[in-house]
Amino acid sequence: MGKSAELVEIEQLAKKAPKVTMKSLMVEIEQLRDRVQVLEQKRGPKSTREMDETDANRILAGDLVDFSHKDAAAELGLSYGQIYSCRGGYTFKKLHDEILKQKAV
């Protein structure tokens, strides 16, 4: 009795697949670690503290309104994500809404 079509196909695919070794996996993991570090550095500084309402006011309507997320974060010792969340209205929602209402008037 011959091999089934599925078994033949699996054997053919197995022959084409690259050989995976512990060394090749370790190299790949190290490359991924390096890539993660590069991606994390692109976003700006890490937060050293929590954002307060004064910071949010400066970001939304004060002296930092024209700064990029990254530059505002560096100025205040906050993270890119904190600035992004504030400007997007995800945090400090009441302040965000008040400022938008004032600008509309």
Secondary structure, DSSP 4 states (H G I P E B T S, - for coil): -PPPHHHHHHHHHHHHSPPP-HHHHHHHHHHHHHHHHHHHHHT-PPPSS---HHHHHHHHTSTTTTS-HHHHHHHHT--HHHHHHHHTTSSSHHHHHHHHHHHH-
